[in-house]
Structure formats: structure tokens, C-alpha cells
Amino acid sequence: MNDIYNNLETETKSTAGDKHETGRAMLHLEREKLGHQLAIINNQLQVFNKINLEAQISRVVLGSLVYTTQANYFISVSMGELKAGKIRAYAISPMSPVGQALMLKAVDETVFYNNQKIKILKIS
């Protein structure tokens, strides 16, 4: 973002006025895109900072690693598949459809998602 800001500041008007304006517009669009990406990352960081991995829990909450008959889920932010050693899990938001179905459920409870029956085997 600093590079884009510096380029905007040093961009000088030349005899090719249209080219200059197009270049500035492209730099502005790039700066807006990066600003949006930075906001998303900051929001995800805030969610991660709320997770207490040391807490002993009996129900699915933010930060839970949920083992189910379908897949394993890490309730945090949507980041796709994660791998740690032999464990594979999908990092999902508690606001996602699967996350909403799992939230506050306990071991041996069953939820239904996409016409599939999902049983919670373990929560850590």
C-alpha cells in the first residue's frame, strides 16, 4: 500500500494526459482492493484473538476442533482445509451454515446439514 501511495504522489502529468489519468485510476483501484483485503485480515485476526485454546469445553464454541462422522472442523474463520500432522480439518466460521449447525452442540449430538446426518464424535 505504501508503494501505491508513493506512486500516486510521484505520478506527474505528462503530455499523454489520458494515460496519466488511467494510471492514477488504476493505482486508486489497487489501493482500494488492498485496503479491503487488509480489513478482512484484520477482522480474521480479531476472531483469532478471541479464541482460547486452553479452555476445557463440552460444547462447540469459537476455537473448537470438532471431529464428526463427516469431517473435522475448526470453528474460527473460513480458511479452507488445514493440516497438522495426521489431523485434517476445515477452518470454518461459526456463521457458516455448517458452523451454525454445530455451534453449542455436544459430543454424540447429531445435526443435519445438506440432507446429511452429522454426528459429533469429539470436541477439543
Residue pairs with C-beta under 8 A, 6 or more apart in sequence:
1 31
1 34
1 35
1 38
4 27
4 30
4 31
4 34
5 31
7 27
8 24
8 27
8 28
8 31
11 20
11 23
11 24
11 27
12 20
13 20
14 20
44 77
44 79
47 62
47 76
47 77
48 76
48 77
50 62
50 63
51 62
51 63
51 76
52 63
53 63
55 61
55 63
57 64
57 123
58 106
58 107
58 123
59 104
59 105
59 106
59 123
60 66
60 75
60 102
60 103
60 104
60 105
60 106
60 120
60 123
61 75
61 103
61 104
62 75
62 76
62 94
63 75
63 76
64 73
64 74
64 75
64 123
64 124
65 72
65 73
65 74
65 75
65 87
65 89
65 123
65 124
66 72
66 73
66 74
66 75
66 102
66 120
66 122
66 123
67 120
67 121
67 122
67 123
67 124
68 102
68 118
68 119
68 120
68 121
69 117
69 118
69 119
69 121
70 116
70 118
71 89
71 90
72 87
72 88
72 89
72 90
73 89
73 90
73 91
73 92
73 98
73 99
73 102
74 82
74 89
74 90
74 91
74 92
75 92
75 93
75 94
75 99
75 102
75 103
76 91
76 92
76 93
77 91
77 93
78 91
78 92
78 93
78 96
79 91
80 90
80 91
81 88
81 89
81 90
81 91
82 88
82 89
82 90
82 91
92 98
92 99
93 99
94 100
94 103
97 113
98 113
101 111
101 112
101 113
101 118
102 111
102 118
102 120
105 111
105 120
106 120
106 123
107 120
107 121
107 122
107 123
108 119
108 120
109 119
109 120
110 117
110 118
110 119
110 120
111 117
111 118
111 120
112 118
